[in-house]
Amino acid sequence: METGIDYESTGLKCGLEIHQQLDTMKLFCNCPSLLRRDGPDFTVKRRLHVVPGESGEIDIAAVHEASLEKEFTYESYDTTCLVELDEEPPHTINSGALKIALQIALLLNCKILPVSQIMRKTVIDGSNTSGFQRTVLIARDGFVETSHGKIGIATLCLEEDSARIIDKEKNVFRLDRLGIPLVEIATAAEIKTPQQAKETALKLGEILRTLPVKRGLGTIRQDVNLSVKGGKRIELKGFQDIRNIERAIEIEVKRQHELIKRGKSIPEVRAVNDDGSSRFLRPLPGAARMYPETDIPLLRVSRGMIDEAKKELSSIKEKEVKIEGLSGEMSALLLRERKLDEFKELLHIIKNPQLIAKTLLIFPKEIASKEKKSLVEIEKILNRDVLGNVMENVKKGKIKESETKHALENIAKGKGIEFEKVDESELEEKISKIIKEKPGLSVNAYMGLVMKQFRGKISGKEVSGIIRKHLK
Ligand SMILES: [Zn+2]
């Protein structure tokens, strides 16, 4: 990116905070981590009060919110319980989530704390029924390797996700997301350019996805902390797209330079807009925000727990090696997303492991985020048949390898590429023959047999229609 800014002379110091949802039950109760699309089973109304922090002071960010005197409504479900409503003390910490956090700590070369105090972080924007978020420091002092060298990992915390906002005007929140385990990774403020920030964020995302973490929109969130020489600390929040990180940092550095010239740089939290610009959200919270959670005993992490976490990690690594032509991370990702079968299937069409891995694991996510659709929707369109067809076309040179993503994008937009026509009567004949030869199979089984013979040349929809007709 041509920025026209010499970052070395600006003294840019930038750190990332990554929040990743884990794919387990909730952190302090045994409710499923399930986002609901249907209406609530019941709602509860609350007002929240400001509680002095550890230092006895009231946090400036909390005062800012409390001054707005809001009443909050919480949508509840049969998949939420009294813990989310703050009517029952938290249960002991979810051991599965703790294990994943330990594994992330190991992958990030962190020192794991043997004993840790679970803390409450004041949050009174209504996104927590209790007025605080529980968080526990699991590890610190690690690093991640990037092409610019090591970037330090300052802290790794395990915390509970907040309730999600449903109606901003009416202050309505939904409790389905509250309590989903999050790992919060904070890098040291050692990042010196926007490009490094983006690379570090991508790298951390790649490492996280080798473990049982949630996927899709909203399951990983990045914040950026930054300061330039002579300026104050700024937090940028709410990146919809990781690619926005570079642009947002660049814009903020320019804005800071203007403010410093006028002597007006103040610490604040800003929300990032889709174009990379940002708007004021609230003052930067101070240290007064944290105080100990007294309902839960100290968290003790034994040697045995760490060994167990390590053992599982090495078994993931052993599996990795078996996939030729792919990086360890890509291999692990392929296994984690259970796409090894599809990978092998496409490898029969074209011997290009890198391209296939990207086609299965990366392009659909990028397209989903660009088109603002869910990954599930995109993968439904870019199904096995479609990907098979695209790979056939790449092999024949009808689609350039470098144009693969573009072709998939067009298909996702409904523009489509032409399926090579197979004569319909020939297809019908073949299907009826297969059904006669192997009677009594399921529609899916017949589908598999037919698609194998016409790989990439026909649409699954058409075939299933003919099969159903013949089975009547
Ligand atoms: Zn619960």
Boltz pocket constraint, residues with backbone or C-beta under 6 A from the ligand:
constraints:
  - pocket:
      binder: B
      contacts: [[A, 26], [A, 29], [A, 30], [A, 31], [A, 79], [A, 80], [A, 81], [A, 82], [A, 83], [A, 84]]
      max_distance: 6.0
